[in-house]
Amino acid sequence: MPPTTNLLQGTLDLLILRSLLTAELHGLGISRRIEQMTGGTFQVKPGSLFPALHRMEEAGWLKSSWGESESNRRARYYQMTAAGRRHLKLETEEWQRISLAMAQALATS
């Protein structure tokens, strides 16, 4: 497994939105999905995740509801809104542009 890496500013929102693209998840599920999507490179701790979820819900990118987790515990489930889908599209395009530019810069001798 690769070593964990600190998230670059702005990437957490993008990873959260991407993790919710196909299904609603509770906080721990989002954290696990991000770790899975990144091959273990990013492990999001609750102290970073929950403030981001709250901020994103206030921005209108997410909505939440109470439900029951796999372990029969009460859990808050998050779902992406239409505004969240639009934001994910814009941010994905921006990160693709940035990553291409960085790859080009690093390949230059």
N, C-alpha and C positions, 0 to 999 in steps of 0.2 A: 504494500500500500504506500502511495506517495506521502511525503510529509505534508502536514497541514500548512496552509498559507493564510495570511491575513487577507481579508477582503479589501479590495480597492474601493475607495469611496464611490458610491453610486451602484455598485454591483449587487448589494444585498437586495434592493428593491427588485431589480431585474430577475435575480434568482428566485425570489419569493413568487413573483408573478409567473415565471416560467414553471415553477413547481405546481402551480394551481391551474395550469392550462387545460388539463384533462379531467380534473376532479377536485371537489372540495376536500380539504384536509384540516386536521387540527394542528396546533402548534408543533407538537412532537413529530407528527407526520410530515410537516413542511420541512423541518430540520433534517429528518431522515431522507426525504426526497432530494434535498439539495446535496447532501453528502453522497447519495447514490448517483445523481446526475454528474457530479464533478469527480467521480472516482475516488472519493475520500479526501480530495484536496481542500475542500471547504467544509468545516464543521461549525455550524452556527449555534452559539450558546444562547440560552433563554434571555440573558441580559441584553443581547443585541436583537434577538428575534422579536420579542414581544413589544418593545417600543416601536420597532419598524412596522409591525402589523397594525398597531394602534394608529400610527401616523398615516399609514397607507389607507386605513379605513376612513380616517378623517378627510383624506384627500379625495375620497370617493372611488378609489381603485379596487377596494375590497368591500365585501359585506360579510357579516358573520351571524351565526345563530348557534344556539346551544344544542348539543346532541350528546350521544353516548359513545364513548370510545370503545375500542376492541376489548378493553379490560373492564367494561361496564362502569366506567367512571364518567362523570359529567365533564364534557370538553367543549370548548368553543371551536366551531368549524368555520373556516374561511373560504370564501368563494370570490372569484374575480368578477368584477362588473364590466359592462361595456366600456366604460371609461378606462378601466384597468387594461382591457384588451388593446385599446388604442394606444395607451401609454407603453405597453409591452412592445407593440409593433415599432413605435418610434425609437424606443431605447435599444431594441435589438438592432435596428438599422444603424444607429449611432455606434454601438459597440462593434459591429461588424466593420464599419469604416475605420474605427480606431485600431482594432486588432490587425487589420490589413496594413495600415500605415506603420504600426509597430513592427510587424513581421518584415516589411520592406526595409525599414530602418535597421533592423538587426541583421538582415542578410547582406546589407551593403558593407563592402570592405574598404 
